[in-house]
Amino acid sequence: MTSPADEKAEATGSRLRVVHCVGFYFPDSTGGTEVYVRDLVSALSRYAVDSTIIAATDGDYHRYSWNGVEVVRYPIDAPEVQRVRDKDVRKRRTMFQEIVEATKPDLFHLHSWTIGAGLRHLRQVARMGIPSVVTMHVPSPICMRGTMLLNDERPCDGRIDDRRCARCWALDRGLPAPAAYLVSRLPRWDVTDSVVSRLSPRAATLLSARAAAATKARQLRSMAALSERIVAPSEWVRAALSENAIPPEKVVVSGQSASAEFSDRKQRPLQGGNRREIVIGFLGRLERYKGADLLVRALARLPADLPVLLRIAGVGQDARFARRMEEATRKDSRIQLMGLVEHEMVPEFLADIDVLAVPSRYMETGPIVVQEARALGIPVMGADLGGISERVHHGLDGWLLPFDDPGPWAEAIRVAATDRAEVARLSSNMRRTRSIDDVASEMATLYREIMADRPKVAEAWS
């Protein structure tokens, strides 16, 4: 449904132009953020919002079209490449600013928090007088670990405290607990650019842990100051921002959605004497934080003749982790490594499984794959953390299980394999609750609310 503001824009022909900035993009990367941006810009056109995507690249500047939308790729160093020098800082232009300026945007929407698309880009856009929105797709603006798990033991409330964060981060770097505590009691040194750094980069980084945490707090405050709104994909993100004294009026909660192609909900034949084994699917990066190894450990606890098949789709950059997964596959024929599944093939992958497993070891802001499973009526076994716990209802449409204990996962797998009626019941309760049109309508309304509070930037381009 369109909002009154959207209907008025369509009637008057008043269209907005938004530039969406990401650290990666198709065809180089197909993570959740890129999928979200791709679907959002397509749907926004129905709400009188035209979009251009600009994304960082390790290569050279180039442009192309993806799904009918213009994409401009800029080199990582674009914010440092000076193109126009002037005594007046407002008139200076870097290569990055020129790219933004060429799109003649009303508004800038940042979707990443990386070297290629982050705070320095937000600052440069602010100098141009263009209003900005930031969507927090990942926990990294708040968490030094990037997981939002305090000491890797429990969910963190997100409050950035330099001593607490320094200790948690030091533990993540492999320090024993007593040493991590000592790191957290050191002064706020920053020796990352000193003789210590030249002698031992690792020591310099550890000695600077408190200073790094304090810097992260400043950067988060800068994000809030430079942007008109921060979009939180989950309620826990809003709560974490509140813990850091980000004004509540700055934050808008807007969840993700499955792509439009996830619309064919087929009858899932889970009951019957000749039914094949239950297929449990995992779809994500083969890295420790995504938790595929937890499923392998859970399966190892179950009888070899249990009628279950575990399909693991994804790739990663952790060679040791990949080797462990390959070794597990050789030992247990019930495990299948599927490799990379391109996003256009995800509906086909999901359509051929009975249960989706999402055993993440970090606080997801989504994930979109849960919404995709919901649209297709596939019950979810998910870690009881973050965005997963906000989207899966234990005992109603799936299971919520500990992120660090394979025992309950083994029991859930056993139930799925032996009680087809229970899986069918959970499947029947899985319903699409949100569409990409809902997301686009919320964003279009947000953009227009922001623009209504300030002069039209577009007038500056005329």
C-alpha positions in Angstrom: 0.0 0.0 0.0 1.2 3.5 -0.8 1.2 6.2 1.8 -0.6 9.5 1.2 2.7 11.2 0.7 3.6 8.7 -2.0 0.3 9.1 -3.7 0.6 12.8 -3.7 4.1 12.5 -5.2 2.9 10.3 -8.0 0.0 12.7 -8.7 2.2 15.8 -8.9 5.1 14.1 -10.6 7.3 15.1 -7.8 10.0 12.4 -7.8 13.0 12.0 -5.5 16.4 10.9 -6.5 18.4 8.9 -4.0 22.0 7.6 -4.3 22.5 4.3 -2.4 26.1 3.7 -1.3 27.4 0.2 -0.5 30.8 -1.3 0.2 30.2 -4.2 -2.3 27.7 -5.0 -5.0 26.7 -7.4 -7.7 28.1 -9.2 -9.5 31.1 -9.2 -7.1 29.1 -9.9 -3.9 25.7 -11.3 -3.1 25.3 -10.9 0.6 22.2 -9.8 2.4 23.0 -6.1 2.2 23.5 -6.2 -1.6 20.2 -8.2 -2.0 18.4 -5.8 0.2 19.6 -2.8 -1.8 18.9 -4.4 -5.2 15.3 -5.2 -4.2 14.8 -1.9 -2.5 15.8 0.3 -5.4 13.6 -1.7 -7.8 10.6 -1.3 -5.5 11.3 2.4 -4.8 10.6 3.2 -8.4 6.9 2.4 -7.8 6.9 5.1 -5.1 8.3 7.9 -7.2 11.8 7.4 -6.0 14.6 7.1 -8.6 17.9 5.5 -7.5 21.5 5.2 -8.4 23.8 2.8 -6.7 27.4 3.7 -6.0 29.7 1.0 -4.7 33.4 0.6 -3.8 35.6 -1.7 -5.8 39.2 -2.9 -5.6 39.5 -2.1 -9.3 39.1 1.0 -11.3 36.2 3.4 -11.8 33.5 2.0 -14.1 29.7 2.0 -14.5 27.1 -0.5 -15.7 23.4 -1.4 -15.3 22.2 -4.1 -12.9 18.5 -5.0 -12.9 17.8 -1.9 -14.9 19.5 0.4 -12.3 22.6 2.4 -12.9 25.6 1.3 -10.8 28.8 3.3 -10.5 31.9 1.6 -9.0 34.5 3.8 -7.5 38.0 2.8 -6.3 38.6 2.5 -2.5 40.8 5.6 -2.5 38.1 7.8 -4.2 37.5 9.9 -1.0 41.2 10.9 -1.0 41.6 11.7 -4.7 41.4 15.5 -4.9 39.7 16.8 -8.0 38.8 20.4 -7.1 40.9 22.4 -4.7 39.5 25.5 -3.1 40.0 27.6 0.0 36.4 27.2 0.7 36.0 23.6 2.0 32.4 23.5 0.7 33.6 23.9 -2.8 36.4 21.3 -2.7 35.6 18.0 -4.5 37.1 14.6 -4.2 36.6 11.9 -6.8 33.9 10.4 -4.5 32.1 13.7 -4.1 32.1 14.2 -7.9 30.5 10.8 -8.4 27.8 11.6 -5.8 27.3 15.1 -7.3 26.9 13.7 -10.8 23.8 11.8 -9.7 22.1 15.0 -8.6 20.6 13.3 -5.5 18.1 14.7 -3.1 19.3 12.3 -0.5 22.2 9.9 0.2 21.5 6.5 1.7 24.5 4.6 3.2 24.1 0.8 3.6 27.6 -0.2 4.7 30.1 0.6 7.4 33.4 -0.5 5.8 36.6 1.1 4.5 34.9 1.4 1.1 31.6 2.9 2.3 31.5 4.4 5.8 32.1 7.4 8.0 34.5 9.2 5.8 32.0 9.0 2.9 29.2 10.2 5.1 31.3 13.2 6.2 32.1 14.1 2.6 28.4 14.0 1.6 27.5 16.2 4.7 30.0 18.8 3.4 28.0 18.9 0.2 24.8 19.7 2.1 23.0 16.5 1.1 20.9 14.9 3.8 21.8 11.3 4.6 20.2 8.1 5.9 22.2 5.2 7.3 20.9 1.6 7.5 22.7 -0.5 10.1 22.8 -3.9 8.3 25.6 -5.2 10.6 26.7 -4.8 14.2 30.1 -3.4 13.4 29.3 0.3 14.1 28.7 -0.7 17.7 30.8 -3.8 18.4 34.6 -4.2 18.1 34.2 -8.0 17.7 31.4 -7.5 15.2 29.3 -10.2 16.9 27.5 -8.4 19.8 28.3 -11.4 22.0 29.8 -10.2 25.3 33.0 -12.3 25.9 31.5 -14.7 23.4 29.1 -15.9 26.1 25.9 -14.0 25.9 24.1 -11.2 23.9 25.5 -7.8 24.7 23.3 -4.8 25.3 25.5 -2.8 22.9 26.6 -0.1 25.3 30.1 1.0 24.3 32.2 1.0 27.4 35.9 1.2 26.7 37.0 -1.1 29.5 34.4 -3.7 28.9 34.8 -3.6 25.2 38.6 -3.7 25.4 38.5 -6.9 27.6 35.9 -8.6 25.3 37.9 -7.7 22.2 41.2 -8.9 23.8 39.5 -12.3 24.6 38.5 -12.5 20.9 42.1 -12.0 19.9 43.1 -15.1 21.9 44.4 -13.5 25.1 43.8 -15.5 28.3 41.2 -13.9 30.7 43.8 -12.4 33.2 45.7 -10.8 30.3 42.5 -9.5 28.7 41.6 -7.9 32.1 44.9 -6.2 32.3 44.5 -4.8 28.8 41.1 -3.3 29.9 42.8 -1.6 32.8 45.5 0.1 30.8 45.3 3.9 30.1 43.6 4.9 26.8 46.8 4.7 24.9 46.9 4.8 21.1 50.3 3.4 20.0 49.2 2.1 16.6 51.4 4.7 15.0 54.5 4.6 17.2 57.7 2.7 17.6 55.8 0.0 19.4 53.7 -0.6 16.3 56.9 -1.0 14.2 58.3 -3.5 16.6 55.1 -5.5 17.2 51.9 -4.5 15.4 49.9 -7.0 17.5 51.1 -5.6 20.7 50.4 -2.1 19.6 46.9 -3.0 18.7 46.2 -4.7 22.0 47.7 -1.8 24.0 45.4 0.5 22.1 42.2 -1.5 22.7 40.6 1.1 25.1 41.5 3.9 22.7 39.9 1.9 19.8 36.7 1.4 21.8 36.5 5.1 22.6 37.1 5.9 18.9 34.2 3.5 18.0 31.9 5.4 20.4 32.9 8.8 18.8 32.3 7.3 15.3 28.8 6.1 16.3 28.0 9.6 17.6 29.3 11.1 14.4 27.1 8.7 12.4 24.1 10.0 14.3 25.1 13.7 14.0 25.8 13.4 10.2 22.7 11.5 9.3 19.0 12.5 9.4 17.9 9.0 10.4 19.4 5.6 11.3 17.4 2.7 10.1 17.4 -0.3 12.4 16.4 -3.6 10.7 15.6 -5.2 14.1 14.4 -4.0 17.5 17.6 -5.1 19.2 19.5 -2.6 17.0 17.2 0.2 18.1 17.8 -0.8 21.8 21.6 -0.9 21.3 21.6 2.6 19.8 19.5 3.8 22.7 22.1 2.3 25.1 24.6 4.6 23.4 22.4 7.7 23.9 21.4 8.0 20.3 18.3 10.2 20.3 15.2 8.0 19.7 13.8 10.4 17.1 16.9 9.6 15.0 16.1 5.9 14.8 13.5 4.2 12.6 12.9 0.4 12.8 12.2 -1.1 9.4 12.7 -4.8 8.9 13.8 -6.6 5.8 11.8 -8.7 3.4 12.2 -11.6 1.0 12.5 -10.7 -2.7 9.4 -10.7 -4.8 10.4 -14.0 -6.5 9.8 -15.8 -3.2 6.1 -16.0 -3.8 5.3 -19.6 -4.7 4.4 -21.4 -1.5 4.2 -25.1 -2.5 2.5 -27.8 -0.6 5.3 -29.6 1.4 4.6 -33.4 1.4 6.2 -34.1 4.7 4.0 -37.1 5.7 3.6 -40.6 4.4 5.3 -43.9 4.7 7.4 -43.6 1.6 8.6 -40.1 2.4 12.4 -39.6 1.9 14.6 -38.3 4.7 14.1 -34.9 6.1 16.3 -32.4 4.4 17.8 -29.6 6.6 19.4 -26.8 4.7 22.1 -24.2 5.7 22.7 -21.2 3.5 25.4 -18.8 4.4 29.1 -18.1 4.5 31.3 -21.0 5.7 32.8 -19.1 8.6 32.7 -19.8 12.3 30.3 -16.9 13.0 27.7 -18.4 10.8 27.7 -21.7 12.8 27.5 -24.4 10.1 29.9 -26.5 12.2 27.4 -26.5 15.1 25.0 -28.5 12.8 27.8 -31.0 12.0 28.5 -31.5 15.7 24.8 -31.9 16.4 24.3 -34.5 13.6 27.3 -36.5 15.0 25.3 -37.1 18.2 22.5 -38.8 16.4 22.2 -42.4 15.2 23.7 -43.1 11.7 20.4 -44.5 10.5 18.3 -41.4 11.3 16.5 -40.4 8.1 18.0 -36.9 7.8 20.1 -35.1 5.2 22.1 -31.9 5.9 22.7 -29.7 2.9 25.3 -27.0 3.5 25.5 -24.2 0.9 28.1 -21.5 0.9 31.7 -20.6 0.6 34.1 -18.8 2.9 37.7 -17.4 3.2 38.7 -19.4 6.3 40.6 -22.3 4.8 40.9 -24.2 8.1 37.2 -24.0 8.7 36.6 -25.2 5.1 38.9 -28.2 5.7 37.1 -29.2 8.8 33.8 -29.1 7.0 35.2 -31.2 4.1 36.5 -33.7 6.6 33.1 -34.0 8.3 31.5 -34.7 4.9 33.9 -37.5 4.3 33.1 -39.1 7.6 29.3 -38.7 7.4 27.4 -39.4 4.1 24.4 -37.5 5.5 26.2 -34.2 5.0 26.4 -32.6 1.6 28.5 -29.5 0.8 26.8 -27.7 -2.0 29.3 -24.9 -2.6 28.2 -21.4 -3.7 24.5 -21.0 -4.5 24.0 -17.8 -6.4 21.1 -15.7 -5.2 19.0 -16.3 -8.2 19.2 -20.0 -7.4 18.3 -19.6 -3.7 14.5 -20.2 -4.3 15.3 -23.5 -5.9 17.7 -24.5 -3.1 15.1 -23.6 -0.4 12.2 -25.3 -2.3 14.1 -28.6 -2.0 14.6 -28.5 1.8 12.2 -29.2 4.6 13.8 -27.1 7.4 16.2 -24.1 7.3 18.9 -24.0 9.9 20.3 -20.6 10.9 22.8 -21.3 13.7 24.5 -17.9 13.7 27.0 -17.1 16.4 26.4 -13.4 16.3 23.5 -10.9 16.5 22.0 -10.9 13.0 20.2 -7.7 12.1 18.0 -9.9 9.8 18.7 -12.3 8.3 16.8 -12.1 4.9 17.1 -15.9 4.5 14.6 -16.3 7.4 12.1 -14.1 5.6 12.7 -16.1 2.4 12.0 -19.3 4.3 8.9 -17.7 5.8 7.6 -16.8 2.4 8.0 -20.4 1.2 6.5 -22.0 4.3 9.8 -23.5 5.5 10.1 -23.8 9.3 13.4 -22.5 10.8 15.8 -23.8 13.4 17.5 -20.7 14.5 19.9 -19.5 17.1 18.1 -17.7 19.9 19.9 -14.4 19.2 19.2 -10.9 17.8 17.1 -10.7 14.6 16.6 -14.4 14.4 14.8 -14.5 17.7 12.6 -11.6 16.6 11.5 -13.5 13.4 11.2 -17.1 14.6 8.6 -18.1 17.2 9.6 -21.2 19.1 7.1 -24.0 18.9 4.9 -22.1 16.5 6.8 -21.9 13.2 10.3 -23.2 14.2 12.8 -23.7 16.9 14.9 -21.2 18.8 18.1 -22.9 20.1 21.3 -22.0 22.0 24.0 -20.6 19.8 26.8 -22.5 21.6 25.4 -25.9 22.5 24.9 -28.7 19.9 22.8 -30.8 22.3 19.5 -29.0 21.8 20.1 -28.8 18.0 20.6 -32.6 17.9 17.2 -33.0 19.7 15.5 -30.6 17.3 17.0 -32.5 14.3 15.8 -35.8 15.8 12.3 -34.4 16.2 12.2 -33.1 12.6 13.4 -36.5 11.3 11.0 -38.6 13.2 7.9 -36.5 13.6 6.7 -35.4 10.1 3.4 -34.1 11.5 5.2 -31.7 13.7 7.3 -30.3 10.9 4.1 -30.0 8.8 2.4 -28.1 11.6 5.3 -25.7 11.9 5.3 -25.3 8.1 1.6 -24.4 8.1 2.3 -21.6 10.5 5.0 -20.0 8.4 3.5 -17.0 6.6 4.9 -14.1 4.7 4.4 -11.1 7.0 6.3 -8.5 5.0 6.9 -7.6 1.4 9.5 -5.6 -0.4 6.8 -3.1 -1.2 6.3 -2.6 2.6 10.0 -1.8 2.9 10.0 0.5 -0.1 6.9 2.4 1.1 8.5 2.9 4.5 11.7 4.2 3.0 9.9 6.5 0.5 7.8 8.0 3.3 11.0 8.5 5.4 12.8 10.2 2.5 9.9 12.6 2.0 9.6 13.4 5.7 13.3 14.3 5.7 13.0 16.4 2.6 10.0 18.2 3.9 12.1 19.5 6.8 14.7 21.1 4.6 15.1 22.9 1.3 15.1 20.7 -1.8 18.7 19.8 -2.6 17.7 19.4 -6.2 17.3 23.1 -6.5 21.1 23.5 -6.0 21.6 21.3 -9.1 19.4 23.4 -11.4 
